[in-house]
Amino acid sequence: MQTQLIKLVRDIYATNEFIPLHAPVFMGNEQAYLAETIDSTFVSSVGKFVDEFEKKIQDFTHTARAIATVNGTATLHTALYLTGVQAGDLVITQALTFVATCNALYHMGAKPIFIDIEPNAFGLCPNATSLWLSENAMLDDDGQCRHKESGAAIKAIMPMHTFGHPVQLDELLLVCQEWNLVLIEDAAESLGSYYKKHHTGTLGRFGTLSFNGNKVITTGGGGMLLCREQQDGVKAKHVTTTAKAPHAYEFYHDEPGFNYRMPNLNAALGCAQMEQLEVILANKRATAQRYVDFFEKSDYRFVVEPEYAHSNYWLNAIVCPSLDSRNKLLEATNAQGVMTRPVWQLMHRLPMFADALRGNLNNSEWAEARLVNLPSSAIKVS
């Protein structure tokens, strides 16, 4: 299996050189727009490309307002802040996620509650979430959801669309409605993914995108806050711009704010990348199909989009038959210059989150021992 897989990957990318997991692809106006930005001298947080990039993402996702930020973690932090999450509050999320999801909570002084995933798309399981709440939570006289034992307020549910595959949003929204919780979608990996024809990040009150160098498109570093309501977008723009009140020359800041503005240089790169997005997405689906065909009659399950979704296939993934087969695959491919990676270690195994509340994590632990990500870069076309 390992030898045949290495040959397949080398055939896909037509190289005998090192093959990374996910590299950016530049095949449009990136250099031209960067040069234009430098020539304009507006390289920081003021410039035309910031507004253009926000508008491009807003139009593509059909959200009410999109606000550019310096990175995905800053975007998560902003979403939590605008939701009203405070120190000591609890937020439900999944243990199988990238650490940024939980880092944003940590820096709010809030704490995660880790709930299990469902074993197909590897996102937060609505049934497991509902069960944990029914056993461990209550609504107080004001309708606030609280942890029965500690009395701490539970403010939100924050699922992640793992590898770009959408979670079961309708079911999670019903749980939010029952328990008076806000849904924040960590859509960092899912630009170009759709849940029942709705772009990910647009059904919750907030959604967050990342444009790190390893994402579907990149701005070098950057993020975007998707706001379902226009007034949330106005507020987000204000607080991420140091909460500075508009004035011709005076500096007056009317509340605590963040300096989370995306620089114009990064936005210029993003505008050029957005012009190629449809090509990149089609390219990535074609690569995913080659993996589907390769693994079809094997003991390894290729992770495909859920039946209710259209996924971007950000990171292609397989489920190995066992931990031993996973480790052998990782060792053989990486030794031959084909980068593969296991899924992230579960968050409750990390020292800073070891004491977090959690439910039964059987599916998460099963996936942790078997998931492997395969090279997933788009292929540059002329």
Kinemage of the C-alpha trace (Angstrom):
@kinemage 1
@onewidth
@group {chain A} dominant
@subgroup {mainchain}
@vectorlist {calphas} color= white
{ca met a 1} P 0.000 0.000 0.000
{ca gln a 2} L 2.692 2.504 1.007
{ca thr a 3} L 4.690 2.054 -2.214
{ca gln a 4} L 1.626 2.381 -4.441
{ca leu a 5} L 0.431 5.452 -2.536
{ca ile a 6} L 3.793 7.175 -2.881
{ca lys a 7} L 3.719 6.501 -6.628
{ca leu a 8} L 0.175 7.903 -6.889
{ca val a 9} L 1.095 11.113 -5.073
{ca arg a 10} L 4.179 11.590 -7.233
{ca asp a 11} L 2.044 11.037 -10.322
{ca ile a 12} L -0.499 13.607 -9.142
{ca tyr a 13} L 2.121 16.288 -8.532
{ca ala a 14} L 4.470 15.180 -11.325
{ca thr a 15} L 7.644 15.472 -9.289
{ca asn a 16} L 10.293 13.380 -7.600
{ca glu a 17} L 11.094 16.245 -5.231
{ca phe a 18} L 9.714 16.683 -1.714
{ca ile a 19} L 5.904 16.961 -1.701
{ca pro a 20} L 4.422 19.081 1.130
{ca leu a 21} L 1.057 18.533 2.740
{ca his a 22} L -0.513 21.753 1.471
{ca ala a 23} L 1.438 24.516 -0.258
{ca pro a 24} L 0.039 27.808 -1.586
{ca val a 25} L -0.380 28.242 -5.337
{ca phe a 26} L 0.187 31.593 -7.023
{ca met a 27} L -0.914 31.739 -10.647
{ca gly a 28} L -2.597 35.096 -11.130
{ca asn a 29} L -2.207 38.751 -10.173
{ca glu a 30} L -0.432 38.230 -6.845
{ca gln a 31} L 2.812 39.961 -7.831
{ca ala a 32} L 1.019 42.752 -9.680
{ca tyr a 33} L -1.270 43.579 -6.761
{ca leu a 34} L 1.574 43.436 -4.242
{ca ala a 35} L 3.645 45.780 -6.397
{ca glu a 36} L 0.664 48.142 -6.698
{ca thr a 37} L 0.287 48.153 -2.910
{ca ile a 38} L 3.974 48.908 -2.372
{ca asp a 39} L 3.895 51.689 -4.969
{ca ser a 40} L 0.866 53.232 -3.259
{ca thr a 41} L 2.717 53.227 0.116
{ca phe a 42} L -0.542 52.027 1.754
{ca val a 43} L 0.911 48.752 2.980
{ca ser a 44} L -0.610 48.654 6.461
{ca ser a 45} L -4.236 48.517 7.587
{ca val a 46} L -5.543 51.301 5.335
{ca gly a 47} L -5.842 50.687 1.613
{ca lys a 48} L -8.229 49.739 -1.157
{ca phe a 49} L -7.430 46.021 -1.145
{ca val a 50} L -8.752 45.511 2.408
{ca asp a 51} L -12.186 46.772 1.370
{ca glu a 52} L -12.063 44.812 -1.894
{ca phe a 53} L -11.077 41.575 -0.164
{ca glu a 54} L -13.872 41.906 2.398
{ca lys a 55} L -16.351 42.513 -0.429
{ca lys a 56} L -15.105 39.505 -2.418
{ca ile a 57} L -15.501 37.175 0.575
{ca gln a 58} L -18.850 38.722 1.473
{ca asp a 59} L -20.171 38.152 -2.053
{ca phe a 60} L -18.723 34.650 -2.339
{ca thr a 61} L -20.140 33.400 0.959
{ca his a 62} L -23.379 35.453 0.811
{ca thr a 63} L -22.911 36.666 4.367
{ca ala a 64} L -24.256 39.996 5.616
{ca arg a 65} L -20.796 41.398 6.405
{ca ala a 66} L -17.217 40.133 6.251
{ca ile a 67} L -14.492 41.721 8.380
{ca ala a 68} L -10.809 41.086 7.616
{ca thr a 69} L -8.464 40.376 10.511
{ca val a 70} L -4.791 39.655 11.040
{ca asn a 71} L -5.247 35.881 11.504
{ca gly a 72} L -7.795 33.186 12.211
{ca thr a 73} L -7.212 33.136 15.964
{ca ala a 74} L -7.903 36.879 16.180
{ca thr a 75} L -11.127 36.241 14.279
{ca leu a 76} L -12.200 33.554 16.755
{ca his a 77} L -11.326 35.870 19.641
{ca thr a 78} L -13.456 38.643 18.134
{ca ala a 79} L -16.412 36.313 17.608
{ca leu a 80} L -16.277 35.132 21.208
{ca tyr a 81} L -15.958 38.703 22.480
{ca leu a 82} L -18.973 39.905 20.481
{ca thr a 83} L -20.962 36.892 21.670
{ca gly a 84} L -20.440 38.069 25.249
{ca val a 85} L -18.157 35.272 26.392
{ca gln a 86} L -16.315 36.341 29.539
{ca ala a 87} L -13.775 34.960 31.976
{ca gly a 88} L -15.154 31.888 33.732
{ca asp a 89} L -17.714 31.095 31.025
{ca leu a 90} L -17.889 27.742 29.250
{ca val a 91} L -18.057 27.035 25.509
{ca ile a 92} L -18.836 23.665 23.944
{ca thr a 93} L -16.427 22.522 21.255
{ca gln a 94} L -14.741 19.366 20.010
{ca ala a 95} L -11.585 17.735 21.319
{ca leu a 96} L -10.540 16.855 17.775
{ca thr a 97} L -9.619 20.295 16.484
{ca phe a 98} L -6.619 22.523 15.846
{ca val a 99} L -5.366 24.187 19.007
{ca ala a 100} L -6.331 27.706 17.817
{ca thr a 101} L -9.978 26.922 18.579
{ca cys a 102} L -9.146 26.445 22.243
{ca asn a 103} L -6.405 29.075 22.434
{ca ala a 104} L -9.008 31.717 21.628
{ca leu a 105} L -11.069 30.504 24.585
{ca tyr a 106} L -8.040 30.439 26.873
{ca his a 107} L -7.173 34.061 26.145
{ca met a 108} L -10.767 35.064 26.905
{ca gly a 109} L -10.424 33.412 30.303
{ca ala a 110} L -13.140 30.984 29.209
{ca lys a 111} L -12.985 27.193 29.295
{ca pro a 112} L -13.893 24.533 26.741
{ca ile a 113} L -16.278 21.641 27.208
{ca phe a 114} L -15.098 18.831 24.942
{ca ile a 115} L -17.842 16.832 23.253
{ca asp a 116} L -17.405 13.889 20.900
{ca ile a 117} L -17.408 14.003 17.103
{ca glu a 118} L -19.508 11.972 14.704
{ca pro a 119} L -17.309 9.435 12.858
{ca asn a 120} L -17.984 10.359 9.227
{ca ala a 121} L -17.179 14.059 8.774
{ca phe a 122} L -15.348 14.235 12.147
{ca gly a 123} L -17.185 17.336 13.330
{ca leu a 124} L -19.013 18.032 16.587
{ca cys a 125} L -21.798 15.499 17.101
{ca pro a 126} L -25.226 17.096 17.738
{ca asn a 127} L -26.541 13.991 19.545
{ca ala a 128} L -23.548 13.840 21.883
{ca thr a 129} L -23.891 17.579 22.515
{ca ser a 130} L -27.589 17.299 23.320
{ca leu a 131} L -26.995 14.319 25.616
{ca trp a 132} L -24.241 16.070 27.570
{ca leu a 133} L -26.377 19.163 28.062
{ca ser a 134} L -29.406 17.159 29.204
{ca glu a 135} L -27.271 15.400 31.808
{ca asn a 136} L -25.058 18.283 32.938
{ca ala a 137} L -26.799 21.602 32.232
{ca met a 138} L -29.853 23.598 33.253
{ca leu a 139} L -31.561 26.845 32.309
{ca asp a 140} L -31.772 29.330 35.176
{ca asp a 141} L -34.695 31.679 35.813
{ca asp a 142} L -33.272 34.170 33.298
{ca gly a 143} L -32.905 31.513 30.604
{ca gln a 144} L -29.120 31.319 30.936
{ca cys a 145} L -27.666 27.886 30.294
{ca arg a 146} L -25.513 26.817 33.237
{ca his a 147} L -23.370 23.887 34.250
{ca lys a 148} L -25.304 22.203 37.057
{ca glu a 149} L -22.343 21.390 39.276
{ca ser a 150} L -20.334 24.622 39.068
{ca gly a 151} L -23.033 27.115 38.100
{ca ala a 152} L -20.786 28.496 35.360
{ca ala a 153} L -22.559 29.991 32.364
{ca ile a 154} L -22.399 28.036 29.092
{ca lys a 155} L -22.479 30.672 26.364
{ca ala a 156} L -21.887 29.085 22.965
{ca ile a 157} L -21.324 26.043 20.804
{ca met a 158} L -18.258 26.277 18.568
{ca pro a 159} L -17.878 23.382 16.108
{ca met a 160} L -15.096 23.151 13.533
{ca his a 161} L -15.618 22.028 9.941
{ca thr a 162} L -12.844 19.443 10.063
{ca phe a 163} L -10.644 19.279 6.942
{ca gly a 164} L -13.292 21.433 5.226
{ca his a 165} L -16.182 18.968 5.686
{ca pro a 166} L -19.283 20.727 7.086
{ca val a 167} L -20.772 19.634 10.404
{ca gln a 168} L -24.485 18.942 10.895
{ca leu a 169} L -25.507 22.564 11.274
{ca asp a 170} L -29.304 22.231 11.338
{ca glu a 171} L -29.124 19.808 14.244
{ca leu a 172} L -26.635 21.965 16.145
{ca leu a 173} L -28.813 25.030 15.610
{ca leu a 174} L -31.724 23.138 17.184
{ca val a 175} L -29.548 22.358 20.217
{ca cys a 176} L -28.599 26.047 20.432
{ca gln a 177} L -32.246 27.038 20.279
{ca glu a 178} L -33.225 24.608 23.049
{ca trp a 179} L -30.446 25.733 25.377
{ca asn a 180} L -30.225 29.456 24.496
{ca leu a 181} L -26.712 29.132 23.112
{ca val a 182} L -24.971 31.013 20.309
{ca leu a 183} L -23.481 29.076 17.397
{ca ile a 184} L -20.009 30.175 16.289
{ca glu a 185} L -18.664 28.232 13.314
{ca asp a 186} L -14.924 27.661 13.210
{ca ala a 187} L -14.829 27.588 9.417
{ca ala a 188} L -11.075 28.191 9.229
{ca glu a 189} L -10.566 25.211 6.913
{ca ser a 190} L -13.750 25.397 4.861
{ca leu a 191} L -13.670 28.282 2.382
{ca gly a 192} L -15.591 26.913 -0.582
{ca ser a 193} L -17.531 24.330 1.429
{ca tyr a 194} L -21.334 24.314 1.544
{ca tyr a 195} L -23.905 22.905 3.927
{ca lys a 196} L -27.172 22.341 2.030
{ca lys a 197} L -26.224 25.141 -0.404
{ca his a 198} L -25.275 27.550 2.405
{ca his a 199} L -21.617 28.458 2.676
{ca thr a 200} L -20.045 27.337 5.923
{ca gly a 201} L -19.715 30.085 8.498
{ca thr a 202} L -22.989 31.756 7.506
{ca leu a 203} L -25.602 29.843 9.542
{ca gly a 204} L -24.186 30.597 12.984
{ca arg a 205} L -24.218 34.124 14.368
{ca phe a 206} L -20.538 34.243 13.455
{ca gly a 207} L -18.226 32.215 11.258
{ca thr a 208} L -14.453 32.468 11.095
{ca leu a 209} L -12.114 31.865 8.153
{ca ser a 210} L -8.337 31.513 8.043
{ca phe a 211} L -5.973 32.486 5.228
{ca asn a 212} L -2.803 30.985 6.654
{ca gly a 213} L -0.263 29.776 4.106
{ca asn a 214} L -1.647 26.227 4.221
{ca lys a 215} L -5.297 27.096 3.564
{ca val a 216} L -7.310 26.888 0.302
{ca ile a 217} L -6.265 30.455 -0.489
{ca thr a 218} L -3.756 32.486 1.471
{ca thr a 219} L -2.990 36.056 2.433
{ca gly a 220} L 0.228 34.951 4.120
{ca gly a 221} L -1.486 35.424 7.456
{ca gly a 222} L -5.051 36.570 7.908
{ca gly a 223} L -8.602 35.757 8.826
{ca met a 224} L -12.150 36.864 8.086
{ca leu a 225} L -15.117 37.186 10.420
{ca leu a 226} L -18.422 36.313 8.746
{ca cys a 227} L -21.384 38.052 10.373
{ca arg a 228} L -24.964 36.869 9.860
{ca glu a 229} L -26.311 40.258 10.956
{ca gln a 230} L -25.210 43.591 9.512
{ca gln a 231} L -25.091 45.271 12.955
{ca asp a 232} L -22.646 42.629 14.192
{ca gly a 233} L -20.414 43.460 11.236
{ca val a 234} L -20.455 47.166 12.077
{ca lys a 235} L -19.531 46.380 15.685
{ca ala a 236} L -16.816 43.926 14.616
{ca lys a 237} L -15.200 46.460 12.306
{ca his a 238} L -15.165 49.000 15.121
{ca val a 239} L -13.667 46.830 17.859
{ca thr a 240} L -11.051 45.259 15.565
{ca thr a 241} L -9.925 48.761 14.561
{ca thr a 242} L -8.953 49.744 18.135
{ca ala a 243} L -12.511 51.066 18.702
{ca lys a 244} L -11.451 54.422 17.272
{ca ala a 245} L -14.267 56.904 16.739
{ca pro a 246} L -14.224 58.541 13.272
{ca his a 247} L -12.688 62.025 13.292
{ca ala a 248} L -10.555 64.087 10.929
{ca tyr a 249} L -7.666 64.343 13.386
{ca glu a 250} L -8.610 63.493 16.986
{ca phe a 251} L -7.792 60.125 18.564
{ca tyr a 252} L -10.778 59.019 20.627
{ca his a 253} L -11.508 55.380 21.432
{ca asp a 254} L -14.938 54.769 22.932
{ca glu a 255} L -14.403 51.247 24.316
{ca pro a 256} L -11.681 48.612 24.698
{ca gly a 257} L -10.689 47.375 21.265
{ca phe a 258} L -8.252 45.147 19.416
{ca asn a 259} L -5.647 45.982 16.791
{ca tyr a 260} L -6.708 43.051 14.625
{ca arg a 261} L -6.744 44.851 11.265
{ca met a 262} L -5.515 42.998 8.185
{ca pro a 263} L -2.711 44.889 6.408
{ca asn a 264} L -3.344 46.036 2.845
{ca leu a 265} L -0.392 43.919 1.653
{ca asn a 266} L -2.074 40.755 2.862
{ca ala a 267} L -5.416 41.796 1.416
{ca ala a 268} L -3.821 42.440 -1.978
{ca leu a 269} L -2.584 38.863 -2.010
{ca gly a 270} L -6.065 37.707 -0.991
{ca cys a 271} L -7.759 39.612 -3.818
{ca ala a 272} L -5.505 37.925 -6.356
{ca gln a 273} L -6.110 34.536 -4.787
{ca met a 274} L -9.886 35.021 -4.851
{ca glu a 275} L -9.706 35.479 -8.624
{ca gln a 276} L -8.386 31.896 -8.820
{ca leu a 277} L -10.593 30.351 -6.145
{ca glu a 278} L -13.000 28.467 -8.412
{ca val a 279} L -10.062 26.983 -10.360
{ca ile a 280} L -8.359 25.945 -7.115
{ca leu a 281} L -11.513 24.320 -5.740
{ca ala a 282} L -12.145 22.351 -8.935
{ca asn a 283} L -8.504 21.318 -8.991
{ca lys a 284} L -8.666 20.054 -5.413
{ca arg a 285} L -11.833 18.048 -6.077
{ca ala a 286} L -10.120 16.369 -9.010
{ca thr a 287} L -7.208 15.369 -6.765
{ca ala a 288} L -9.621 14.066 -4.134
{ca gln a 289} L -11.313 11.906 -6.773
{ca arg a 290} L -7.990 10.294 -7.633
{ca tyr a 291} L -7.597 9.360 -3.981
{ca val a 292} L -11.187 8.053 -3.912
{ca asp a 293} L -10.466 5.758 -6.842
{ca phe a 294} L -7.164 4.593 -5.363
{ca phe a 295} L -8.565 3.628 -1.938
{ca glu a 296} L -11.918 2.276 -3.160
{ca lys a 297} L -11.040 -1.405 -2.845
{ca ser a 298} L -8.569 -1.137 0.030
{ca asp a 299} L -8.844 -1.441 3.792
{ca tyr a 300} L -8.323 2.331 4.056
{ca arg a 301} L -11.379 4.612 3.985
{ca phe a 302} L -10.989 7.876 2.142
{ca val a 303} L -12.921 10.650 3.888
{ca val a 304} L -15.557 11.972 1.480
{ca glu a 305} L -17.955 14.856 1.836
{ca pro a 306} L -21.169 14.149 3.800
{ca glu a 307} L -24.280 13.579 1.700
{ca tyr a 308} L -25.743 16.893 2.874
{ca ala a 309} L -22.645 18.892 1.900
{ca his a 310} L -20.324 20.047 -0.849
{ca ser a 311} L -16.783 20.107 0.577
{ca asn a 312} L -13.663 21.940 -0.509
{ca tyr a 313} L -11.423 18.936 0.304
{ca trp a 314} L -8.948 21.239 2.017
{ca leu a 315} L -6.959 18.371 3.505
{ca asn a 316} L -7.551 14.926 2.070
{ca ala a 317} L -7.736 12.271 4.756
{ca ile a 318} L -7.928 8.523 5.135
{ca val a 319} L -8.983 6.308 8.015
{ca cys a 320} L -6.420 3.555 8.499
{ca pro a 321} L -7.469 0.093 9.715
{ca ser a 322} L -5.452 0.398 12.927
{ca leu a 323} L -2.927 2.472 14.844
{ca asp a 324} L -0.157 0.173 13.641
{ca ser a 325} L -1.106 0.594 9.973
{ca arg a 326} L -1.363 4.347 10.514
{ca asn a 327} L 2.157 4.517 11.939
{ca lys a 328} L 3.639 2.379 9.164
{ca leu a 329} L 2.034 4.590 6.536
{ca leu a 330} L 3.326 7.758 8.186
{ca glu a 331} L 6.837 6.381 8.490
{ca ala a 332} L 7.054 5.050 4.921
{ca thr a 333} L 5.660 8.126 3.167
{ca asn a 334} L 7.626 10.705 5.123
{ca ala a 335} L 10.830 8.712 4.679
{ca gln a 336} L 10.306 8.972 0.914
{ca gly a 337} L 9.700 12.726 0.863
{ca val a 338} L 5.909 12.568 0.669
{ca met a 339} L 4.523 14.509 3.607
{ca thr a 340} L 1.669 12.907 5.505
{ca arg a 341} L 0.491 13.808 8.983
{ca pro a 342} L -1.649 12.309 11.745
{ca val a 343} L -4.588 14.319 12.965
{ca trp a 344} L -3.970 16.738 15.827
{ca gln a 345} L -3.598 15.317 19.318
{ca leu a 346} L -6.916 15.625 21.111
{ca met a 347} L -7.179 18.866 23.053
{ca his a 348} L -7.788 17.263 26.443
{ca arg a 349} L -4.379 15.552 26.145
{ca leu a 350} L -2.636 18.947 26.120
{ca pro a 351} L -1.537 20.211 29.557
{ca met a 352} L -3.434 23.515 29.427
{ca phe a 353} L -6.755 21.793 28.709
{ca ala a 354} L -6.301 18.555 30.663
{ca asp a 355} L -8.783 19.590 33.363
{ca ala a 356} L -11.530 20.730 30.996
{ca leu a 357} L -15.024 19.300 31.271
{ca arg a 358} L -15.703 16.608 28.699
{ca gly a 359} L -18.138 13.964 27.651
{ca asn a 360} L -17.486 10.511 26.280
{ca leu a 361} L -14.843 10.901 23.545
{ca asn a 362} L -14.817 7.392 22.082
{ca asn a 363} L -15.191 8.511 18.464
{ca ser a 364} L -12.536 11.195 18.878
{ca glu a 365} L -10.046 8.743 20.347
{ca trp a 366} L -10.829 6.189 17.633
{ca ala a 367} L -10.215 8.816 14.924
{ca glu a 368} L -7.045 10.105 16.573
{ca ala a 369} L -5.519 6.623 16.275
{ca arg a 370} L -6.426 6.179 12.591
{ca leu a 371} L -6.643 9.449 10.652
{ca val a 372} L -3.881 10.452 8.250
{ca asn a 373} L -3.805 13.561 6.055
{ca leu a 374} L -2.441 13.219 2.525
{ca pro a 375} L -0.841 15.830 0.217
{ca ser a 376} L -3.640 18.154 -0.864
{ca ser a 377} L -2.100 21.181 -2.594
{ca ala a 378} L -3.792 22.551 -5.656
{ca ile a 379} L -1.792 22.024 -8.830
{ca lys a 380} L -0.531 25.157 -10.544
{ca val a 381} L -1.942 25.607 -14.032
{ca ser a 382} L -0.761 28.068 -16.671
